[in-house]
Amino acid sequence: MTQPFAISDEARREALIKAAAVRRERAELRGQLKAGDLSLAGLLERIDDDTVGKMKVLAVIESLPGVGKVKARRTMDEIGISENRRLRGLGNRQRSQLLDAFG
């Protein structure tokens, strides 16, 4: 059995700090969506940003006002989006259908 990749304590600490900052930023974006300060279209415009592009579609949809877990999953099934899909992995057709459904 091979050993896991060796990483120095300093590099590990820096990676943990960076990961925590990204999680905080994503939570902030989801909060803005929930409050109505940010629209789905506005978020999709920022899809090239790594923080936004790597967000899970399900988490984003569930963050929209008035959308719960059931409605989010049902809509994703209707559009044909996998439960594990991230925003950057959406095709043009899927993006436009999301905007039609929630825009």
FIKOLZA-1660 file (N, C-alpha, C; in steps of 0.1 Angstrom, whole numbers, plus 5000, padded with zeros to 4 digits):
% residues 103
   i   px   py   pz ch aa at
   1 5008 4988 5000  A  M  N
   1 5000 5000 5000  A  M CA
   1 5009 5012 5000  A  M  C
   2 5006 5022 4992  A  T  N
   2 5014 5034 4991  A  T CA
   2 5011 5044 5002  A  T  C
   3 5020 5052 5005  A  Q  N
   3 5019 5062 5015  A  Q CA
   3 5012 5074 5009  A  Q  C
   4 5003 5081 5017  A  P  N
   4 4997 5094 5012  A  P CA
   4 5008 5104 5009  A  P  C
   5 5004 5114 5001  A  F  N
   5 5013 5125 4997  A  F CA
   5 5018 5132 5010  A  F  C
   6 5031 5133 5011  A  A  N
   6 5037 5139 5023  A  A CA
   6 5036 5155 5021  A  A  C
   7 5031 5162 5031  A  I  N
   7 5030 5176 5030  A  I CA
   7 5036 5182 5043  A  I  C
   8 5043 5193 5042  A  S  N
   8 5049 5199 5054  A  S CA
   8 5037 5205 5063  A  S  C
   9 5040 5206 5076  A  D  N
   9 5031 5212 5085  A  D CA
   9 5027 5226 5081  A  D  C
  10 5036 5234 5076  A  E  N
  10 5034 5248 5072  A  E CA
  10 5025 5248 5059  A  E  C
  11 5027 5239 5050  A  A  N
  11 5019 5239 5038  A  A CA
  11 5005 5234 5041  A  A  C
  12 5004 5225 5050  A  R  N
  12 4991 5220 5054  A  R CA
  12 4983 5231 5061  A  R  C
  13 4989 5238 5070  A  R  N
  13 4983 5250 5077  A  R CA
  13 4978 5260 5067  A  R  C
  14 4986 5264 5057  A  E  N
  14 4982 5273 5047  A  E CA
  14 4970 5268 5039  A  E  C
  15 4970 5256 5036  A  A  N
  15 4959 5250 5028  A  A CA
  15 4946 5250 5036  A  A  C
  16 4947 5247 5049  A  L  N
  16 4935 5248 5057  A  L CA
  16 4930 5262 5059  A  L  C
  17 4938 5272 5060  A  I  N
  17 4934 5285 5061  A  I CA
  17 4927 5290 5048  A  I  C
  18 4933 5286 5037  A  K  N
  18 4928 5289 5024  A  K CA
  18 4914 5283 5022  A  K  C
  19 4913 5270 5025  A  A  N
  19 4900 5263 5024  A  A CA
  19 4889 5269 5033  A  A  C
  20 4893 5273 5045  A  A  N
  20 4883 5280 5054  A  A CA
  20 4878 5293 5048  A  A  C
  21 4887 5300 5042  A  A  N
  21 4883 5313 5036  A  A CA
  21 4874 5311 5024  A  A  C
  22 4876 5301 5016  A  V  N
  22 4868 5298 5004  A  V CA
  22 4854 5293 5009  A  V  C
  23 4853 5285 5020  A  R  N
  23 4841 5281 5025  A  R CA
  23 4833 5293 5030  A  R  C
  24 4839 5302 5037  A  R  N
  24 4833 5314 5042  A  R CA
  24 4827 5322 5030  A  R  C
  25 4835 5324 5020  A  E  N
  25 4830 5332 5008  A  E CA
  25 4818 5325 5002  A  E  C
  26 4818 5312 5000  A  R  N
  26 4807 5305 4994  A  R CA
  26 4795 5306 5003  A  R  C
  27 4797 5305 5016  A  A  N
  27 4785 5307 5025  A  A CA
  27 4779 5321 5024  A  A  C
  28 4788 5331 5023  A  E  N
  28 4784 5344 5021  A  E CA
  28 4776 5346 5008  A  E  C
  29 4780 5340 4997  A  L  N
  29 4773 5340 4985  A  L CA
  29 4759 5334 4986  A  L  C
  30 4759 5322 4993  A  R  N
  30 4746 5316 4995  A  R CA
  30 4736 5324 5003  A  R  C
  31 4742 5331 5013  A  G  N
  31 4734 5340 5021  A  G CA
  31 4729 5352 5013  A  G  C
  32 4737 5357 5004  A  Q  N
  32 4732 5368 4995  A  Q CA
  32 4721 5363 4986  A  Q  C
  33 4722 5351 4981  A  L  N
  33 4711 5345 4973  A  L CA
  33 4698 5344 4981  A  L  C
  34 4700 5339 4993  A  K  N
  34 4688 5336 5002  A  K CA
  34 4681 5350 5005  A  K  C
  35 4689 5360 5007  A  A  N
  35 4684 5373 5011  A  A CA
  35 4678 5381 4999  A  A  C
  36 4681 5376 4987  A  G  N
  36 4677 5383 4975  A  G CA
  36 4686 5394 4970  A  G  C
  37 4698 5395 4977  A  D  N
  37 4708 5406 4973  A  D CA
  37 4715 5402 4961  A  D  C
  38 4715 5389 4957  A  L  N
  38 4722 5384 4945  A  L CA
  38 4713 5375 4938  A  L  C
  39 4712 5377 4925  A  S  N
  39 4703 5368 4917  A  S CA
  39 4711 5356 4911  A  S  C
  40 4703 5347 4907  A  L  N
  40 4710 5335 4901  A  L CA
  40 4717 5339 4888  A  L  C
  41 4711 5348 4881  A  A  N
  41 4718 5352 4868  A  A CA
  41 4731 5360 4872  A  A  C
  42 4731 5367 4882  A  G  N
  42 4743 5374 4887  A  G CA
  42 4754 5365 4891  A  G  C
  43 4750 5354 4898  A  L  N
  43 4759 5344 4902  A  L CA
  43 4765 5337 4890  A  L  C
  44 4757 5333 4881  A  L  N
  44 4761 5326 4869  A  L CA
  44 4771 5334 4860  A  L  C
  45 4770 5347 4861  A  E  N
  45 4779 5356 4854  A  E CA
  45 4793 5355 4860  A  E  C
  46 4794 5351 4872  A  R  N
  46 4807 5350 4879  A  R CA
  46 4813 5336 4879  A  R  C
  47 4808 5328 4870  A  I  N
  47 4811 5313 4870  A  I CA
  47 4826 5310 4867  A  I  C
  48 4833 5320 4861  A  D  N
  48 4847 5317 4858  A  D CA
  48 4856 5319 4871  A  D  C
  49 4850 5325 4881  A  D  N
  49 4857 5326 4894  A  D CA
  49 4857 5312 4901  A  D  C
  50 4869 5307 4905  A  D  N
  50 4869 5294 4911  A  D CA
  50 4860 5292 4923  A  D  C
  51 4858 5302 4931  A  T  N
  51 4850 5301 4942  A  T CA
  51 4835 5298 4938  A  T  C
  52 4831 5305 4928  A  V  N
  52 4817 5303 4923  A  V CA
  52 4816 5291 4914  A  V  C
  53 4825 5289 4905  A  G  N
  53 4825 5277 4896  A  G CA
  53 4825 5264 4903  A  G  C
  54 4831 5263 4915  A  K  N
  54 4832 5250 4921  A  K CA
  54 4820 5248 4932  A  K  C
  55 4811 5257 4932  A  M  N
  55 4799 5255 4941  A  M CA
  55 4790 5244 4935  A  M  C
  56 4784 5236 4943  A  K  N
  56 4775 5226 4939  A  K CA
  56 4762 5233 4935  A  K  C
  57 4756 5228 4924  A  V  N
  57 4744 5234 4918  A  V CA
  57 4732 5232 4929  A  V  C
  58 4732 5220 4935  A  L  N
  58 4721 5217 4944  A  L CA
  58 4721 5227 4956  A  L  C
  59 4733 5230 4961  A  A  N
  59 4735 5240 4972  A  A CA
  59 4730 5254 4968  A  A  C
  60 4733 5258 4956  A  V  N
  60 4730 5271 4951  A  V CA
  60 4714 5272 4949  A  V  C
  61 4708 5262 4944  A  I  N
  61 4694 5262 4942  A  I CA
  61 4687 5262 4955  A  I  C
  62 4691 5254 4964  A  E  N
  62 4685 5254 4978  A  E CA
  62 4687 5267 4985  A  E  C
  63 4696 5275 4981  A  S  N
  63 4698 5288 4987  A  S CA
  63 4689 5299 4982  A  S  C
  64 4682 5296 4971  A  L  N
  64 4673 5306 4965  A  L CA
  64 4661 5307 4974  A  L  C
  65 4656 5320 4975  A  P  N
  65 4644 5322 4984  A  P CA
  65 4632 5314 4979  A  P  C
  66 4625 5307 4988  A  G  N
  66 4613 5299 4985  A  G CA
  66 4616 5286 4978  A  G  C
  67 4628 5281 4978  A  V  N
  67 4632 5268 4972  A  V CA
  67 4637 5259 4983  A  V  C
  68 4631 5248 4985  A  G  N
  68 4636 5238 4995  A  G CA
  68 4643 5227 4988  A  G  C
  69 4646 5217 4996  A  K  N
  69 4653 5205 4991  A  K CA
  69 4645 5197 4981  A  K  C
  70 4633 5196 4983  A  V  N
  70 4624 5188 4974  A  V CA
  70 4623 5194 4960  A  V  C
  71 4620 5207 4960  A  K  N
  71 4618 5215 4948  A  K CA
  71 4631 5215 4940  A  K  C
  72 4642 5217 4947  A  A  N
  72 4655 5218 4941  A  A CA
  72 4659 5205 4934  A  A  C
  73 4657 5194 4941  A  R  N
  73 4660 5181 4935  A  R CA
  73 4651 5178 4923  A  R  C
  74 4638 5181 4925  A  R  N
  74 4629 5178 4914  A  R CA
  74 4632 5186 4902  A  R  C
  75 4636 5199 4903  A  T  N
  75 4639 5207 4892  A  T CA
  75 4652 5202 4885  A  T  C
  76 4662 5198 4893  A  M  N
  76 4674 5193 4888  A  M CA
  76 4671 5180 4880  A  M  C
  77 4663 5171 4885  A  D  N
  77 4659 5159 4877  A  D CA
  77 4652 5163 4864  A  D  C
  78 4643 5172 4864  A  E  N
  78 4636 5176 4852  A  E CA
  78 4646 5182 4842  A  E  C
  79 4655 5190 4846  A  I  N
  79 4665 5196 4837  A  I CA
  79 4675 5185 4832  A  I  C
  80 4678 5176 4841  A  G  N
  80 4688 5166 4838  A  G CA
  80 4702 5169 4843  A  G  C
  81 4702 5175 4855  A  I  N
  81 4715 5179 4862  A  I CA
  81 4718 5169 4873  A  I  C
  82 4730 5163 4873  A  S  N
  82 4734 5153 4883  A  S CA
  82 4734 5160 4896  A  S  C
  83 4731 5153 4907  A  E  N
  83 4731 5158 4920  A  E CA
  83 4745 5163 4925  A  E  C
  84 4756 5158 4919  A  N  N
  84 4769 5162 4923  A  N CA
  84 4775 5173 4914  A  N  C
  85 4768 5177 4904  A  R  N
  85 4773 5187 4894  A  R CA
  85 4776 5200 4901  A  R  C
  86 4787 5206 4896  A  R  N
  86 4791 5219 4901  A  R CA
  86 4787 5230 4890  A  R  C
  87 4787 5242 4894  A  L  N
  87 4782 5253 4885  A  L CA
  87 4790 5253 4872  A  L  C
  88 4803 5252 4873  A  R  N
  88 4812 5253 4861  A  R CA
  88 4809 5242 4851  A  R  C
  89 4804 5231 4856  A  G  N
  89 4801 5219 4848  A  G CA
  89 4788 5219 4840  A  G  C
  90 4780 5230 4842  A  L  N
  90 4767 5231 4835  A  L CA
  90 4769 5235 4821  A  L  C
  91 4761 5229 4812  A  G  N
  91 4761 5233 4798  A  G CA
  91 4752 5245 4796  A  G  C
  92 4753 5251 4784  A  N  N
  92 4745 5263 4781  A  N CA
  92 4730 5261 4783  A  N  C
  93 4726 5249 4778  A  R  N
  93 4712 5246 4778  A  R CA
  93 4707 5245 4793  A  R  C
  94 4715 5238 4801  A  Q  N
  94 4712 5236 4815  A  Q CA
  94 4711 5250 4822  A  Q  C
  95 4721 5259 4819  A  R  N
  95 4721 5272 4826  A  R CA
  95 4708 5279 4822  A  R  C
  96 4705 5279 4809  A  S  N
  96 4693 5287 4805  A  S CA
  96 4680 5281 4811  A  S  C
  97 4679 5268 4812  A  Q  N
  97 4668 5261 4819  A  Q CA
  97 4667 5265 4833  A  Q  C
  98 4678 5266 4840  A  L  N
  98 4678 5270 4854  A  L CA
  98 4673 5284 4856  A  L  C
  99 4678 5293 4847  A  L  N
  99 4674 5307 4847  A  L CA
  99 4659 5308 4844  A  L  C
 100 4654 5299 4835  A  D  N
 100 4639 5300 4832  A  D CA
 100 4631 5295 4844  A  D  C
 101 4637 5285 4851  A  A  N
 101 4629 5279 4863  A  A CA
 101 4630 5289 4875  A  A  C
 102 4641 5295 4877  A  F  N
 102 4643 5303 4889  A  F CA
 102 4647 5317 4887  A  F  C
 103 4649 5321 4875  A  G  N
 103 4653 5335 4872  A  G CA
 103 4642 5345 4873  A  G  C
% end
